[in-house]
Amino acid sequence: MTRPILRTALAATAAALALVLAGCAGDTGGTASGSTDADAGYITPGKLTVATGETAYEPYVYDDDPASGKGFEAAVAYAVAEQLGFAKEDVVWVRTSFESAIAPGPKNFDINIQQYTITDERKQAVDFSTPYYEASQSVVALKGGKAQGITDIAGLKALAIGAMTGSTSAATLEKAIAPATAPSLYNSNEDAVAALKAGQIDAIVLDTPTAYVAVNAPYIENSFVVGELPAAGIPDQWGLLLAKDSPLTAKVSAAVDTLRENGTLDELKKTWLSVLTEGVPQLQ
């Protein structure tokens, strides 16, 4: 995703899911708090400073409280911290806007996690870890509208469809659907949602977890998920963001790789995201 999801309405919901991540492992003799070498590169010696959005939303962070560990990205952050040798109490959370964090310049965090799609353009200004998640894209529409009853991509081609400009959703819309009318592109997901509600477009494209939550919370009232789009050769891989040329990039990537290889990332996805994508139709 290229910016935070549906910033305005999402804070209203606090769907209760079980806390997946208990307190992280403590020091066994070689943690960041006890070694000058281990401290090298961290904003605060002995602490891991993790950034999330100025407001953080479900299903990535629950109740706008990342320190709880509830939510997919909050849980991923604590799992990475454990791999780096930090106890849960040594993780410090800060807030940043989506846009300021991807701009060139110094950072007030060690890692930032808020659905950042890894792109070559962004890599010119910041570093990314290896991917911790790959999101698909789905189409959302209002019930009773022109998208009602459509079950395949061919049926979508005649519709007016919108997405956020510069996003993976917009690129997937153009390549996977190739609508007869040029897609309507907006500066934010909020603007796209407003256009949908106003009847200016027939549907919008969002990443699949966001689409499901938007429909079922509901953040977009009287809406439904038309279906999930094929990738169309456009990966939407999310990485932890670090300062450009950070000395921590290799360590953080190694931590993410370990979590992928040992099955932790899959377990976290099942806990926090599988309920959001079950039953979503696959559009062909």
N, C-alpha and C positions, 0 to 999 in steps of 0.2 A: 504494500500500500504506500502511496506517496505522501500522505499526510494523515493526521489523526482522524478517526472515524466519527462522523455524525456528532460534532462537538456539543450541540445544544441540548438534545433531548435525552441522551443516553444516561445521564446521571440519575434519572428517575427510577431506574430499576435496580434491585439488589437481589437477583435470583440466587437462592441459597444452594451452593454446591459444596461438597465436602472438601475440607482443606487437605490438599494432597501432600504438601511439603512440610514435614516437621522441622524442628530446629536443625541447622546444618552442623556438621561435625566440628568439634573443637580442635585446638592445637595439640599436635602430638610431638612438637619439638622443632618444626621447621616452617612455621606459618609466617604470613606477611608481617605480623606484629612483632616478630622476634628476630628479624634478619634485615640488615641494611640492603643486601642484594635483593631480597624479596620486595623491599619497599621501593626499589628503583622504578620510577615511572608512575607511581600512584599519586593522586592529588594530595591525599593525606596519608602519611606513613601509618601502616597498621590498619587502614580502613579501605574498603572498596566503595567508591562513590558511584552510585548508579542513578542515572536520570531517566525520568519518564515524562509524559506530557504534562502541561500545566493543569489540565484535567485529564485523568486517565479513566478509560471506559471499559465496561464489560464487553466481551468475555476475557479481555486481556488483564484487567485489574478490576477487582470488585470493590464497590463502595468507595472508589477513588482513594484506596488505602493500600499502596504497594507493599508496605511493611508487613501487612498481614500474610503475604505469600499466597493470597487467594487470587486466582486468575492465571491464565496461561503464561503471560509474560512475566508476571511477578514470580511465579513458580520457576520459570526458566532462569531468571536472574539469580535466585537463591541457589539453584542447582549449579550454575556457573561459579558463583561465589565459593561454594563448597569445593569445587574442583580446584579453585585457585588457592585454597587453604584458609578461607575466611569463615569464621563462625557467623551465625545469623546476626548476632548483636554488633558485629563489626561492619555490617553493610549500612551505608548512609545513603538515603534517598534525597535527590534534589529534583527540581522541576525545570523544564525548558520548553519553549515553544518548538514545534516541529521544524519550522523554517530556520530558526536561529541555530539550531544544532547542526544542520547540514551546511551551514555557511562556512567559508574558510575562517581560520583564526583559532585562538586558544579556547580551551573548553574548561568548564567548571565541574567536569565529571570524568570518570575513568571509562565508563561504558554508558551507552544510551539505548534504551529498548522501547520503541514505540512504532512497530510495524514499518520499519524502514526497508524498502525494496532496494536491493543491491543493484546499482547501475554503474556503468563505466563513467558516465558523466559525473556522478557523485563522488566516485573514487578519486577524482582530480582534487577534491577539497577535503575529504575525510577518508578514514580507513573503515573497513568492515571486517567482522569476523566471518568465518564460514557460515553457511545458512543454518538457522535453527528451525525454520519453517518454510514451506512452500504453499502459497495460497492459490486456490482456484478462484474463478470469477463467476458470478451468477447474476441473472436478470431479475429485477423486482418491478412489479407493476401494481396498479390499484385494481381491486376487485370490481368487476363489471365494466372494465375498460376494454380497449381494443386488444390487449394481450390475453384476455380471458379465453381459455380454451386452446391456446397455441401450445403445441407439443414438440415442435422442432424448429430448427434454425430457419428453414425456408419461410415459416410463418412469421418470423420476426422481421424479415427484410423490408416489409412495407411499412413498418412502424417508425415513429419518431422516437429515437432512443438517445439518452444523455449519459454523460459521465464526467468526472473531474478531469480537466485538461492536464496533460502530461502524466497521467496515471497509467498503471498497468491495466486498469479497468477500461480506459479509453482505447488503449492499443489493442486489447483483446476484442473490444466491441468492433473496431474497424476491420480487424483481420478475420475474426471468427464469424461475425455476422455479415459484414460488408453490406450495410443497409442501403436501400435504394436512395434514400435521402441522407445527406451528410449528417453525421452525428452532431448533436448539440453538446458543446463542451463548456464546462463551468469552472469558475475559479476554486470552488470547494464542493464537497459532497453536500453541504447544507444548501448551497444554491441549486444543485441538481435536484435535491429532494423538494425544495420549494417549487421548482418548475413542474415536477411531477404532480404535486398536490394542486397546483394551479391549472392543470390540464394542458400545459404548454408542450409537454412530451408524453409519450405513452408508457415509457419504461425507463429505468436506469440500470446501470451495471455497477455492482459493488463486489468486493471480495466476499467469498461465500460465507465465512463465519459472521461477518457484519450483516450480510443480507438476511441471514436467518434470524439474528437477534433483532434487526430492524422490524421484521415482520411479526415476530412472536412476542416481543416485549409489550405492546408494539410501539416502536418509535415512528413508524410510518403507518398510521391507522388505516384500516380497511385495505391492507396490501397483502400480497402473496409472492412467493418465489416462483417465477415461471420455470426456472431450471438453471442448471449449472452448464457453463460454456466449456467447450474443449480448449485446451491451452493455446492452440494455434501457434505453437513454437515460441511463445512469449512467457518465460518463467517469471513468476512473482516470488522470488526468494528473499526472505527477510533475514537481515543480519544485525548483530550488535554493532552500533556505531561508536567509533573511537576517533580521537584527534588524528589528523594526518601524520603519518610516520610515527605513531605511538609505539613506544617500546613494549607495550602490553598486547599489541595486536596478535602476535604469534602465540602468546600464552592463552589469550582468550579463545582464539580459534582452536587451539589444542583442547581446551576445556569443552567447547561445543562439540568437537569431533568425538571426544570420549563419551559425552552424553548421547550422541547419536548411535555410536557403536554399542554401548551397553544397554540400549533400549529405553533410557530415561526419557528422551524426547518423545518417543512414541507413547510412553505411558502418560506423560503430561498432556499430549494431544488427546488421548482417549478420555482422560479425566475432565479436561476443560473445553475441548472443542468438538468431540465426536457427537455429542448431543445436539450440537448446532448444525451439523451437516447431514445427519441421518434422514433419509427419505427425500432428499433434494433430487428432483428429476434430472437426468442427464440429457442435455439437448444434443441432437445429432443433425 
